[in-house]
Amino acid sequence: IIVVLVTHNIYSNYKREQTIIANQRLMEENIRIRFEALKNQLDPHFLFNSLNTLSGLIGIDDEKAHDYVDNLSSVFRYTLQNKNIRTLTEEVEFVESYVTLLKIRYGDNLTVDYNLDERYRDHLIMPVSIQLLVENAVKHNVISNKSPLVINIATTQQGSIMVSNKVNPRAEK
């Protein structure tokens, strides 16, 4: 009886551990799929707006158009790489390329201030996570001469990243 009980207990523990591992894998896959869906949702809309902006620059300001193409290619190169995690430095470089595209579109009416503690530069972060927050701020706020948008990207003392802006919501259609 003791041998049967010990064997049953060992087998039950093994099955419980296998179930926990399977659940963790499913949770990781769920997060990965949601992240890919976010990236895929971003690309067509962003590409359409970018091409419209580029079209407006061609023939009017060819130097800006070349800068725009360079930054656009950097942005798409970053999003097409299938890395699941990046350093904060890599993510900030990507955001700077993205913001350069936005600044060509909005001019001096858009400002992004960075206040990042150097000790967090090698910390790991999900790709495109800061860019999505910047895009959200641009999408949902008025940006004009009368109401410029200032976005602040900072690290906190606790090692978190904070993206903030003064809210000036667009009139919803």
Order of alpha helices (4+ residues) and beta strands (2+ residues): alpha-alpha-beta-alpha-beta-beta-alpha-beta-beta
